Amino acid sequence: MINNRVLTPAGGWSETLWDYTRPEILNLCRLLSEVALLTPLALLLMPWAALWSPLLLALWLLLLMLIPAYLNRVLLLLRLPATRRRVLLLAAGLLAMLLNLRLILYHPPSLFSLAWLNEFYAHLSEAGNPYGQRDFVVVFLTVVAWWRGLALAGRRNDIQDTNRRFYLAMGILWPLVLLLTANRLRFDVTQFVLLFLLASLMTAALTRAQQIEAGESEAAFPFSLGWLGRVFGASGGIVLLTGIIAGILSGEQVDTLLGWLGPVWRAAQLTVTVIITFLLYLGQPVFAVLQWLADLVARLFAGSGTVAVTPPATPAGVGTATPTPTPVFVPADNALLDLLAWLVGHAQLLGIVAVVLLLLLAVFISYRSQRQLAVTRRPEQMAREVTPAGRS
């Protein structure tokens, strides 16, 4: 629900834009969590679409959810009667269903040709027609996505309801999805699980923030764009760290994850290299002085303690002794050496984990400092609000 707080001219257009944008971000996060849950099931029901891009399918489902959500809001703003609004939404849903069938499964000769409707009727009327299953799945997915978009208007900004939905999805729905899609899809479902976690964390944070802001003054809880950036960074860091740990434990996703983070890792390497090179360049005079002192000490003590050692002569009649071969040292199995070898082999991954942990720590420290500053300023603001009332 859009906050109807009166805006002061001092806020400017940026504050006005932010006040209208932040509820849309919450709605988008809610829809993304449902799209992440629905996309693997959609591809499971569409074996004939195994070569489709999962990303494009997810965007298609998201669009089918956004259209009814915003269409319903427009009809509410027009203050139409409930009966007429339902009729218009039903007609728009039927139109969307026909357009999806026409654009996805059929290829008529012209743009306005309706000859594909005869083919569609033949698919549904013939018993055992394999093409009828495709038509039914597309209609079913369109109806489900349209319904979820309309249900967005009835969602409450309640943190308990949000947590209940999250627990239901993680405890029942996602295990069921993973069980049904195991070894049956051409892509990995992990990316959609991580997307669901990110969208759910953002939904919970934004819902709780709106509840707090509705009960307290804005100075006590500064719900700003910077706060949203910190929440998004913390949520993304938690999801990324979860994916890294899952990849380490499974041994399957590490290479893929490192491939995604390759540009970031190369940028970090370049930055560290530039910093170290700059520091070494600045320290050249110090290194030159140390080198001069080392050479001076070496010249002062050269030859002072040198003793000529003459090797003993070989007795007459005794041949040259055969040199004793040097035994080859074979290190025994050592858990410490194995651990060091593993650390060296996974240095890149451990560096990424360290960077993520440092970012999460920085976000947490920044949030705590902002919270403490807001708490200290709240009594002063309340005093300023009460003082004019007392004077009057």
C-alpha positions as CSV (number, residue, x, y, z in Angstrom):
1,M,0.0,0.0,0.0
2,I,1.4,3.4,-0.9
3,N,2.2,5.6,2.0
4,N,-0.1,8.7,1.9
5,R,2.2,10.8,4.0
6,V,2.1,14.5,3.1
7,L,5.4,15.6,1.5
8,T,7.0,18.8,2.3
9,P,8.5,21.0,-0.4
10,A,11.9,20.6,1.2
11,G,11.9,16.9,0.4
12,G,12.2,17.5,-3.3
13,W,11.4,15.3,-6.3
14,S,13.8,12.6,-5.1
15,E,11.9,12.0,-1.9
16,T,8.6,12.0,-3.7
17,L,9.9,9.5,-6.2
18,W,11.3,7.3,-3.4
19,D,7.9,7.4,-1.5
20,Y,6.2,6.1,-4.6
21,T,8.9,3.6,-5.6
22,R,9.4,1.7,-2.3
23,P,6.0,-0.1,-2.2
24,E,6.6,-1.2,-5.8
25,I,9.9,-2.7,-4.7
26,L,8.1,-4.7,-2.1
27,N,5.5,-5.9,-4.6
28,L,8.3,-6.9,-7.0
29,C,10.1,-8.9,-4.3
30,R,6.9,-10.7,-3.5
31,L,6.3,-11.6,-7.1
32,L,10.0,-12.7,-7.6
33,S,9.7,-15.1,-4.8
34,E,6.6,-16.7,-6.4
35,V,8.2,-16.7,-9.8
36,A,11.3,-18.5,-8.4
37,L,9.1,-21.2,-6.9
38,L,6.8,-21.6,-10.0
39,T,9.5,-21.7,-12.8
40,P,10.9,-25.2,-12.0
41,L,7.4,-26.6,-11.8
42,A,6.5,-25.0,-15.1
43,L,9.5,-26.5,-16.8
44,L,8.6,-29.9,-15.2
45,L,5.1,-29.7,-16.7
46,M,6.6,-28.7,-20.1
47,P,9.0,-31.5,-21.3
48,W,8.5,-30.3,-24.8
49,A,10.1,-26.9,-23.7
50,A,13.3,-28.5,-22.3
51,L,15.5,-26.3,-24.5
52,W,13.8,-23.1,-23.5
53,S,15.8,-20.6,-21.4
54,P,14.7,-20.7,-17.7
55,L,15.4,-17.0,-17.5
56,L,13.0,-16.2,-20.3
57,L,10.4,-18.4,-18.8
58,A,10.7,-16.7,-15.5
59,L,10.4,-13.3,-17.1
60,W,7.3,-14.5,-18.9
61,L,5.7,-15.6,-15.7
62,L,6.7,-12.3,-14.0
63,L,5.0,-10.3,-16.8
64,L,1.9,-12.4,-16.5
65,M,1.8,-11.5,-12.8
66,L,2.5,-7.8,-13.1
67,I,-0.2,-7.1,-15.8
68,P,-3.2,-8.1,-13.6
69,A,-1.7,-6.6,-10.5
70,Y,-1.3,-3.1,-12.1
71,L,-4.5,-3.5,-14.1
72,N,-6.4,-4.1,-10.9
73,R,-4.8,-1.0,-9.3
74,V,-5.8,1.2,-12.3
75,L,-9.4,-0.1,-12.1
76,L,-9.5,0.7,-8.4
77,L,-8.3,4.2,-9.1
78,L,-11.1,4.6,-11.6
79,R,-13.5,3.7,-8.8
80,L,-15.4,1.2,-11.0
81,P,-18.0,-1.1,-9.4
82,A,-16.8,-4.4,-8.1
83,T,-18.9,-6.4,-10.7
84,R,-17.6,-4.4,-13.7
85,R,-14.0,-4.6,-12.4
86,R,-14.3,-8.4,-12.1
87,V,-15.7,-8.6,-15.7
88,L,-12.9,-6.5,-17.1
89,L,-10.2,-8.5,-15.3
90,L,-11.8,-11.8,-16.5
91,A,-11.9,-10.5,-20.1
92,A,-8.3,-9.3,-19.9
93,G,-7.3,-12.8,-18.6
94,L,-9.0,-14.5,-21.5
95,L,-7.3,-12.2,-23.9
96,A,-3.9,-12.9,-22.3
97,M,-4.6,-16.7,-22.5
98,L,-5.4,-16.5,-26.2
99,L,-2.3,-14.3,-26.9
100,N,-0.1,-16.8,-25.1
101,L,-1.5,-19.7,-27.1
102,R,-1.1,-17.8,-30.3
103,L,2.4,-16.5,-29.7
104,I,3.9,-19.6,-28.1
105,L,2.3,-22.7,-29.8
106,Y,0.9,-21.5,-33.1
107,H,2.2,-19.7,-36.1
108,P,-0.6,-18.4,-38.3
109,P,0.2,-17.0,-41.7
110,S,-0.8,-13.4,-40.8
111,L,-1.0,-11.3,-37.7
112,F,-4.8,-11.1,-37.5
113,S,-5.5,-14.6,-38.8
114,L,-7.8,-16.7,-36.6
115,A,-7.2,-20.0,-38.4
116,W,-5.2,-21.3,-35.5
117,L,-8.4,-21.5,-33.4
118,N,-9.6,-24.4,-35.5
119,E,-6.3,-26.2,-34.9
120,F,-6.6,-25.5,-31.2
121,Y,-10.2,-26.9,-31.1
122,A,-9.0,-30.0,-33.0
123,H,-6.2,-30.6,-30.4
124,L,-8.7,-30.4,-27.5
125,S,-11.5,-32.5,-29.2
126,E,-9.3,-35.4,-30.3
127,A,-8.7,-38.0,-27.5
128,G,-5.1,-38.7,-26.9
129,N,-3.8,-35.8,-29.0
130,P,-0.3,-35.0,-27.6
131,Y,-0.6,-31.3,-28.7
132,G,-3.6,-30.9,-26.4
133,Q,-1.4,-31.4,-23.4
134,R,0.7,-28.4,-24.5
135,D,-2.3,-26.2,-24.9
136,F,-3.6,-27.2,-21.5
137,V,-0.3,-26.5,-19.8
138,V,0.0,-23.0,-21.3
139,V,-3.6,-22.2,-20.3
140,F,-2.9,-23.6,-16.8
141,L,0.2,-21.5,-16.3
142,T,-1.5,-18.4,-17.6
143,V,-4.4,-18.9,-15.1
144,V,-2.1,-19.5,-12.2
145,A,0.2,-16.5,-12.9
146,W,-2.9,-14.3,-13.5
147,W,-4.4,-15.4,-10.2
148,R,-1.1,-14.7,-8.3
149,G,-1.0,-11.3,-9.8
150,L,-4.5,-10.5,-8.6
151,A,-3.8,-11.9,-5.2
152,L,-1.0,-9.4,-4.7
153,A,-3.7,-6.7,-4.0
154,G,-4.9,-8.7,-1.0
155,R,-1.5,-9.1,0.6
156,R,-1.1,-7.5,4.0
157,N,2.0,-5.7,5.3
158,D,2.2,-8.1,8.2
159,I,5.6,-9.5,9.2
160,Q,3.9,-12.6,10.8
161,D,2.1,-13.4,7.6
162,T,5.3,-12.9,5.6
163,N,7.2,-15.2,7.9
164,R,4.5,-17.8,7.8
165,R,4.6,-17.9,4.0
166,F,8.4,-18.2,4.0
167,Y,8.3,-21.1,6.5
168,L,5.7,-22.8,4.4
169,A,7.7,-22.5,1.3
170,M,11.0,-23.6,2.8
171,G,9.5,-26.4,4.9
172,I,7.0,-27.9,2.4
173,L,6.9,-26.4,-1.1
174,W,10.6,-26.3,-1.9
175,P,11.4,-29.8,-0.7
176,L,8.5,-31.0,-2.8
177,V,9.8,-29.1,-5.8
178,L,13.3,-30.4,-5.4
179,L,12.0,-34.0,-5.0
180,L,9.8,-33.7,-8.2
181,T,12.5,-32.0,-10.3
182,A,15.5,-34.2,-9.3
183,N,17.4,-35.3,-12.4
184,R,14.5,-34.3,-14.6
185,L,15.5,-30.9,-15.8
186,R,18.4,-29.8,-18.0
187,F,19.4,-26.9,-15.6
188,D,20.2,-26.6,-12.0
189,V,17.4,-25.5,-9.6
190,T,19.9,-23.9,-7.2
191,Q,19.8,-20.6,-8.9
192,F,16.0,-20.3,-8.3
193,V,16.4,-21.4,-4.7
194,L,18.9,-18.6,-4.1
195,L,16.6,-16.1,-6.0
196,F,13.8,-17.1,-3.7
197,L,15.9,-16.6,-0.6
198,L,17.0,-13.2,-1.8
199,A,13.5,-12.0,-2.6
200,S,12.1,-13.4,0.6
201,L,14.7,-11.7,2.7
202,M,14.1,-8.4,1.0
203,T,10.3,-8.9,1.4
204,A,10.7,-9.6,5.2
205,A,13.0,-6.6,5.7
206,L,10.7,-4.2,3.7
207,T,7.6,-5.4,5.4
208,R,9.1,-5.0,8.8
209,A,10.4,-1.5,7.9
210,Q,6.9,-0.4,6.8
211,Q,5.4,-1.7,10.0
212,I,7.9,0.2,12.1
213,E,7.6,3.3,10.1
214,A,3.8,3.2,10.5
215,G,4.1,3.1,14.3
216,E,7.1,5.4,14.8
217,S,8.4,8.7,13.3
218,E,10.6,8.6,10.3
219,A,13.5,10.0,12.4
220,A,13.3,7.0,14.7
221,F,13.5,4.6,11.7
222,P,15.1,6.2,8.6
223,F,13.6,4.2,5.8
224,S,15.7,5.7,2.9
225,L,17.3,4.5,-0.3
226,G,20.6,4.1,1.6
227,W,18.9,1.8,4.1
228,L,17.5,-0.2,1.2
229,G,20.9,-0.5,-0.3
230,R,22.4,-1.8,2.9
231,V,19.5,-4.4,3.3
232,F,20.0,-5.5,-0.3
233,G,23.7,-5.8,0.2
234,A,23.3,-7.8,3.4
235,S,20.6,-10.1,1.8
236,G,22.8,-10.6,-1.3
237,G,25.8,-11.4,0.9
238,I,23.9,-13.9,3.0
239,V,22.5,-15.7,-0.1
240,L,26.0,-15.6,-1.8
241,L,27.6,-17.1,1.3
242,T,24.9,-19.7,1.4
243,G,25.6,-20.7,-2.2
244,I,29.3,-20.9,-1.6
245,I,28.9,-23.1,1.4
246,A,26.4,-25.3,-0.4
247,G,28.9,-25.5,-3.3
248,I,31.7,-26.5,-1.1
249,L,29.7,-29.2,0.6
250,S,28.3,-30.6,-2.7
251,G,31.4,-30.1,-4.8
252,E,29.3,-29.4,-7.9
253,Q,28.6,-25.6,-7.9
254,V,32.1,-24.3,-7.0
255,D,33.4,-24.0,-10.5
256,T,30.1,-22.4,-11.7
257,L,30.2,-19.9,-8.8
258,L,33.8,-19.0,-9.4
259,G,32.9,-18.5,-13.1
260,W,30.2,-16.0,-12.1
261,L,32.5,-14.2,-9.7
262,G,35.5,-14.2,-12.2
263,P,35.2,-10.6,-13.1
264,V,34.8,-9.5,-9.5
265,W,37.8,-11.6,-8.5
266,R,40.0,-10.2,-11.4
267,A,39.0,-6.7,-10.4
268,A,40.0,-7.3,-6.8
269,Q,43.3,-8.9,-7.9
270,L,44.0,-5.8,-10.1
271,T,43.1,-3.4,-7.2
272,V,45.4,-5.2,-4.7
273,T,48.2,-5.4,-7.3
274,V,48.0,-1.7,-8.0
275,I,48.0,-0.9,-4.2
276,I,51.0,-3.1,-3.5
277,T,52.9,-1.8,-6.5
278,F,52.2,1.8,-5.4
279,L,53.4,1.1,-1.8
280,L,56.5,-0.7,-3.0
281,Y,57.3,2.3,-5.3
282,L,56.9,4.7,-2.4
283,G,59.2,2.5,-0.2
284,Q,62.1,2.3,-2.7
285,P,64.2,4.9,-0.8
286,V,63.8,2.9,2.4
287,F,64.7,-0.3,0.6
288,A,67.8,1.3,-0.9
289,V,69.0,2.5,2.5
290,L,68.4,-1.0,4.0
291,Q,70.3,-2.5,1.0
292,W,73.2,-0.1,1.6
293,L,73.4,-1.0,5.3
294,A,73.3,-4.7,4.5
295,D,76.2,-4.3,2.0
296,L,78.2,-2.3,4.6
297,V,77.8,-4.9,7.3
298,A,78.8,-7.6,4.9
299,R,82.0,-5.8,3.9
300,L,82.9,-5.1,7.6
301,F,82.7,-8.7,8.6
302,A,84.1,-10.2,5.4
303,G,87.0,-12.6,6.3
304,S,87.0,-11.8,10.0
305,G,86.0,-15.3,11.2
306,T,87.0,-17.4,8.2
307,V,89.0,-20.5,8.9
308,A,90.5,-22.5,6.1
309,V,89.5,-26.1,6.5
310,T,91.8,-28.6,4.7
311,P,90.2,-31.9,3.9
312,P,92.0,-35.0,5.2
313,A,94.3,-36.8,2.8
314,T,93.4,-40.2,1.6
315,P,95.7,-42.9,2.9
316,A,97.9,-44.7,0.5
317,G,96.5,-47.9,-0.8
318,V,93.0,-46.9,-0.1
319,G,90.9,-46.2,-3.1
320,T,88.5,-43.4,-3.4
321,A,85.6,-44.0,-1.2
322,T,82.2,-44.5,-2.8
323,P,79.9,-41.7,-1.9
324,T,77.0,-42.7,0.2
325,P,73.7,-42.0,-1.5
326,T,71.6,-39.4,0.1
327,P,68.4,-41.0,1.4
328,V,65.2,-39.7,-0.2
329,F,62.8,-38.1,2.3
330,V,59.3,-39.2,1.9
331,P,56.9,-37.3,4.0
332,A,54.4,-39.3,6.0
333,D,50.7,-38.7,5.9
334,N,49.9,-35.6,7.9
335,A,46.6,-34.0,8.4
336,L,48.2,-30.6,8.8
337,L,50.0,-30.9,5.5
338,D,46.7,-32.0,3.8
339,L,44.9,-29.0,5.3
340,L,47.6,-26.6,4.1
341,A,47.4,-28.1,0.6
342,W,43.6,-27.7,0.6
343,L,43.9,-24.1,1.7
344,V,46.4,-23.3,-1.1
345,G,44.2,-25.0,-3.6
346,H,41.1,-23.1,-2.6
347,A,42.7,-19.8,-1.9
348,Q,40.5,-18.0,-4.5
349,L,37.3,-19.3,-3.0
350,L,38.4,-18.5,0.5
351,G,39.3,-15.0,-0.6
352,I,35.8,-14.5,-1.9
353,V,34.3,-15.8,1.3
354,A,36.5,-13.4,3.3
355,V,35.4,-10.5,1.2
356,V,31.7,-11.4,1.6
357,L,32.1,-11.7,5.4
358,L,33.9,-8.3,5.6
359,L,31.1,-6.7,3.5
360,L,28.4,-8.2,5.8
361,L,30.4,-7.0,8.9
362,A,30.6,-3.5,7.4
363,V,26.8,-3.5,6.6
364,F,26.0,-4.6,10.1
365,I,28.3,-1.9,11.7
366,S,26.8,0.8,9.5
367,Y,23.2,-0.3,10.4
368,R,24.0,-0.4,14.1
369,S,25.5,3.1,14.0
370,Q,22.5,4.5,12.1
371,R,20.1,2.8,14.5
372,Q,22.0,4.2,17.6
373,L,22.1,7.7,16.0
374,A,18.3,7.6,15.3
375,V,17.6,6.4,18.9
376,T,19.6,9.3,20.3
377,R,17.9,11.9,18.1
378,R,14.4,10.6,18.8
379,P,13.9,12.3,22.3
380,E,15.0,15.6,20.8
381,Q,12.5,15.4,18.0
382,M,9.7,14.4,20.4
383,A,10.6,17.3,22.6
384,R,10.4,19.7,19.6
385,E,7.0,18.2,18.6
386,V,5.6,18.6,22.1
387,T,7.0,22.1,22.9
388,P,4.8,24.0,20.4
389,A,1.7,22.2,21.7
390,G,2.6,23.1,25.3
391,R,3.1,26.8,24.4
392,S,-0.2,27.0,22.6
